[in-house]
Structure formats: C-alpha cells, structure tokens
Amino acid sequence: MAKVLIIGAGVAGASAALALDEAGWDVVVVDKARRPGGRCATRRLSVDPASPWFDYGAQYFTARDPAFRVRVERDLASRVLARWSPAVCMAEQGRNGWQLTASPDDRERLIGPDGLNHWVRYLFEQADIDVRCGQGVRRLQRTTQGWRADLGEHGYFNADAVVLTAPAVQAATLLGDYAGALPALANADDALSPCHSLVVAAPALAECQAIFVKDGPLSWCADNSHKAGQTRTNARLWTLHAGPEFSAARLEDTPESIAATLTREFADITGLQARQMRLVRTHRWRYARPGPAATALDMRCQAALNDRLVLAGDWLAGGRVEGAWLSGAAAAAQLG
Ligand SMILES: Cc1cc2nc3c(=O)[nH]c(=O)nc-3n(C[C@H](O)[C@H](O)[C@H](O)COP(=O)(O)OP(=O)(O)OC[C@H]3O[C@@H](n4cnc5c(N)ncnc54)[C@H](O)[C@@H]3O)c2cc1C
C-alpha cells in the first residue's frame, strides 16, 4: 500500500486524509500542534469538560460547493455541526461615536456545537486516521524513493507522497530550495495576513450576539455563549478579532497593549464598562486569513506530480474553512 504523509491536521489535512484513505492510501498525518484543528481553534475555560468553551480562530463557516455540502449535511445529521443564527450588528463610526445597527442576513452559518475544533477532530476520528500531534516537520527532502520528513526528536518519516497543508511561508521553509519549483510559493510572505485575537468575559448584549466592525482596530466580535449547545454561564465569553491592517501594523506589540486597545474599542462600541470585562486569553495568529497574494492564486492546490508532492491549504483556495476543505480534496484527487 502506498504511503502518504499529510503535513497539517487542519481542515485541508482532514479533507485530504479522508479522500486518500478512501482511495486506499496508507495515510499518516502529522501536526506540530498539540491537537488537530489548526486555525479551527477552540479552548475551554478550564480542564473541566463541562466548562464553557470559546472559538478563538475560525468562528463559523459557510458551505456552497455541492461536494462540501454532502459532508456538511452528514455532519449536521450527526450533530457534530449545527446552524448558528446570531442577531448580527454592524458597528460604524458616526459623528457622535460608534453606532450599532442591526444587520440581518439569511446566511447559513455553521458551527460545532462543542466548538469548531471538535468537528475537525471528529473528521479524523470517525475515519480512524493515524494523526500524530506534537510532531513538527523540520525539513522535507526528496529522495530516490519518495520523501523524507525530518521530525526532529521523533526521527524520520519516509513516504511515497506528501500533501503539505502548512501556511505558505512555513511550507516554503520546509522545502528549502525545492520551493523554487512551485510558483504558488513565489509570494509566500503575502499569502496570509495576521490577526490578533482576544477572548474576554463580558455580559451578553440584548440586541446582538455578533458584530462586524467597520474601519476599526476590531473587525469582529462574537458572544460564544450564544452558540448552540453552550451551557448558560454568568461569564459570557466574547471573541474579539482585530482587522488585518491593525494586526499587521501592531504585529510585534505586547499582548497587554493589544488587549488594552481592543477592549477599549469593544467597550466604546457596546457601551459596556471596563469593569464589566475580564481578559481571558490573547492570541496572535501570524498567518490567519488570505492576504493580497492569496486572492490572486485561487488554484485550489499545486502539485509537483512527478515528485508526488501537493501543496494544499486555504491560502490556495480563497481562504476560509470551505476553501481549505476543497483544497484538501483537490490535492487528494491529484494523487489519485
Ligand atoms: C482569527 C481567524 C478567524 C477566522 N475566521 C473564519 C471564519 O469565520 N470563517 C471561515 O470560514 N474561516 C475563518 N478563518 C480561516 C479558517 O480558520 C482557515 O481557512 C482554515 O481553518 C484553514 O485550514 P487549513 O487546513 O488550510 O490550515 P490550518 O488550519 O492552518 O492547518 C495547517 C496545520 O499545519 C500545521 N503545521 C504547520 N507547519 C507544520 C510543520 N512544520 N509540521 C507539522 N505541522 C505543521 C499547523 O499546526 C496547522 O495545524 C479564520 C482564521 C483565523 C485565524
């Protein structure tokens, strides 16, 4: 049985793994993180499995592609996905400060009732895929037989084929000189832009559970306690995401200074007092969402087929969870 190594246990890795497993490959997935999910990142407040959770990466996703919809319908039926219908508002700067206006839409928003990360883990588990977390690839080298991945203290892994789903900059680093053979990596630095993410305990708002912010350091605020399946708690957990310009300009700022700016703006937008908020978590996503180069790419995946290497990931497919899924599926189709 031919062996394929999938680097990255995010949505693209899951999609590729399921399709290649189905096609009869011997599939092994490695990820440098402690658990699968990648940017579909969920944490609980404490180790108590009943404690409230929050999504601090992807917030929800949409599904339009017919093939992706088949997966989504199945997972909705299994209740590992749910529909989320928050009251959505738009925050805009007016003459007298921030204005919050209802911004209703009929978009179907999909979430994991126990967080988006739970869904990605389910994808691997239900197909019994061999996922090895805490194993980062340091170097990927072409050999006469196929590929050799240097896993540091975990030794070497030899495979007939590789699907590489790491963000572009990280993929280029792993490949070294070989990256020059893959045009998609030519502008790797601009493929994904950063995002500062913050989680604060703060009261619920009567009129909205999700806020799109126009022209501010913030771009998105969401009340996690409103997501399906959440237990009601006094401490509502809001996820706040900064916009790409602010995140890039303040990339190296301290978490404290980022938190101060974003919570102040959240308070200004919502009318909440600073004393009503408690900082729970800060996170800097260095590679978060498609940057200028990714928009131009939109090729789903890029293969060096003679060498049985395929690059995949959201940055090759317009970004977002759906893009990542379609990219992983396209990569699997390339290997056949
Ligand atoms: C703050 C934020 C908000 C977002 N909001 C939304 C949203 O609301 N809706 C939406 O659809 N999308 C959203 N996204 C985008 C969405 O999360 C991504 O499109 C999707 O999760 C990308 O999946 P992926 O598998 O392509 O990449 P990733 O999830 O990044 O997976 C790549 C994996 O590769 C691993 N890796 C990297 N290098 C190595 C290495 N050397 N060795 C081993 N493993 C390695 C990483 O640890 C990671 O797990 C958001 C993203 C962020 C960060």
The ligand as an SDF file (V2000), in Angstrom:
LIG
                    3D

 53 58  0  0  0  0  0  0  0  0999 V2000
   -8.7470   34.5710   13.6390 C   0  0  0  0  0  0  0  0  0  0  0  0
   -9.2980   33.7720   12.4960 C   0  0  0  0  0  0  0  0  0  0  0  0
  -10.6410   33.8820   12.1610 C   0  0  0  0  0  0  0  0  0  0  0  0
  -11.1660   33.1340   11.1040 C   0  0  0  0  0  0  0  0  0  0  0  0
  -12.4980   33.2020   10.8330 N   0  0  0  0  0  0  0  0  0  0  0  0
  -13.0120   32.3930    9.8910 C   0  0  0  0  0  0  0  0  0  0  0  0
  -14.4190   32.3150    9.7190 C   0  0  0  0  0  0  0  0  0  0  0  0
  -15.1810   32.9230   10.4700 O   0  0  0  0  0  0  0  0  0  0  0  0
  -14.8950   31.5080    8.7280 N   0  0  0  0  0  0  0  0  0  0  0  0
  -14.0620   30.7610    7.9430 C   0  0  0  0  0  0  0  0  0  0  0  0
  -14.5540   30.0250    7.0770 O   0  0  0  0  0  0  0  0  0  0  0  0
  -12.7280   30.7970    8.1140 N   0  0  0  0  0  0  0  0  0  0  0  0
  -12.1980   31.5790    9.0760 C   0  0  0  0  0  0  0  0  0  0  0  0
  -10.8560   31.5870    9.2880 N   0  0  0  0  0  0  0  0  0  0  0  0
   -9.9970   30.8370    8.3750 C   0  0  0  0  0  0  0  0  0  0  0  0
  -10.0100   29.3310    8.6690 C   0  0  0  0  0  0  0  0  0  0  0  0
   -9.6700   29.1100   10.0130 O   0  0  0  0  0  0  0  0  0  0  0  0
   -8.9940   28.6800    7.7510 C   0  0  0  0  0  0  0  0  0  0  0  0
   -9.3390   28.9810    6.4090 O   0  0  0  0  0  0  0  0  0  0  0  0
   -8.8970   27.1600    7.8680 C   0  0  0  0  0  0  0  0  0  0  0  0
   -9.0270   26.7240    9.1910 O   0  0  0  0  0  0  0  0  0  0  0  0
   -7.5520   26.7680    7.2760 C   0  0  0  0  0  0  0  0  0  0  0  0
   -7.3830   25.3710    7.3010 O   0  0  0  0  0  0  0  0  0  0  0  0
   -6.0310   24.7530    6.7130 P   0  0  0  0  0  0  0  0  0  0  0  0
   -6.0970   23.3020    6.9710 O   0  0  0  0  0  0  0  0  0  0  0  0
   -5.8260   25.2300    5.3320 O   0  0  0  0  0  0  0  0  0  0  0  0
   -4.8480   25.4150    7.5690 O   0  0  0  0  0  0  0  0  0  0  0  0
   -4.5450   25.3350    9.1190 P   0  0  0  0  0  0  0  0  0  0  0  0
   -5.7890   25.2440    9.9010 O   0  0  0  0  0  0  0  0  0  0  0  0
   -3.6180   26.4660    9.4110 O   0  0  0  0  0  0  0  0  0  0  0  0
   -3.7700   23.9490    9.2690 O   0  0  0  0  0  0  0  0  0  0  0  0
   -2.4070   23.8270    8.9610 C   0  0  0  0  0  0  0  0  0  0  0  0
   -1.7730   22.9570   10.0240 C   0  0  0  0  0  0  0  0  0  0  0  0
   -0.4060   22.7370    9.6660 O   0  0  0  0  0  0  0  0  0  0  0  0
    0.3210   22.6160   10.8530 C   0  0  0  0  0  0  0  0  0  0  0  0
    1.7330   22.8270   10.5530 N   0  0  0  0  0  0  0  0  0  0  0  0
    2.3310   23.9520   10.0980 C   0  0  0  0  0  0  0  0  0  0  0  0
    3.6490   23.7460    9.9290 N   0  0  0  0  0  0  0  0  0  0  0  0
    3.8770   22.4600   10.2810 C   0  0  0  0  0  0  0  0  0  0  0  0
    5.0460   21.6540   10.3370 C   0  0  0  0  0  0  0  0  0  0  0  0
    6.2470   22.1380   10.0030 N   0  0  0  0  0  0  0  0  0  0  0  0
    4.9260   20.3740   10.7540 N   0  0  0  0  0  0  0  0  0  0  0  0
    3.7310   19.8640   11.1260 C   0  0  0  0  0  0  0  0  0  0  0  0
    2.5870   20.5950   11.1110 N   0  0  0  0  0  0  0  0  0  0  0  0
    2.6700   21.8680   10.6840 C   0  0  0  0  0  0  0  0  0  0  0  0
   -0.2810   23.6770   11.7560 C   0  0  0  0  0  0  0  0  0  0  0  0
   -0.0110   23.4050   13.1260 O   0  0  0  0  0  0  0  0  0  0  0  0
   -1.7570   23.5790   11.4120 C   0  0  0  0  0  0  0  0  0  0  0  0
   -2.4590   22.7470   12.3190 O   0  0  0  0  0  0  0  0  0  0  0  0
  -10.3080   32.2940   10.3510 C   0  0  0  0  0  0  0  0  0  0  0  0
   -8.9690   32.1650   10.7180 C   0  0  0  0  0  0  0  0  0  0  0  0
   -8.4700   32.8840   11.7950 C   0  0  0  0  0  0  0  0  0  0  0  0
   -7.0430   32.6820   12.2090 C   0  0  0  0  0  0  0  0  0  0  0  0
  1  2  1  0
  2  3  1  0
  2 52  2  0
  3  4  2  0
  4  5  1  0
  4 50  1  0
  5  6  2  0
  6  7  1  0
  6 13  1  0
  7  8  2  0
  7  9  1  0
  9 10  1  0
 10 11  2  0
 10 12  1  0
 12 13  2  0
 13 14  1  0
 14 15  1  0
 14 50  1  0
 15 16  1  0
 16 17  1  0
 16 18  1  0
 18 19  1  0
 18 20  1  0
 20 21  1  0
 20 22  1  0
 22 23  1  0
 23 24  1  0
 24 25  2  0
 24 26  1  0
 24 27  1  0
 27 28  1  0
 28 29  2  0
 28 30  1  0
 28 31  1  0
 31 32  1  0
 32 33  1  0
 33 34  1  0
 33 48  1  0
 34 35  1  0
 35 36  1  0
 35 46  1  0
 36 37  1  0
 36 45  1  0
 37 38  2  0
 38 39  1  0
 39 40  1  0
 39 45  2  0
 40 41  1  0
 40 42  2  0
 42 43  1  0
 43 44  2  0
 44 45  1  0
 46 47  1  0
 46 48  1  0
 48 49  1  0
 50 51  2  0
 51 52  1  0
 52 53  1  0
M  END
$$$$
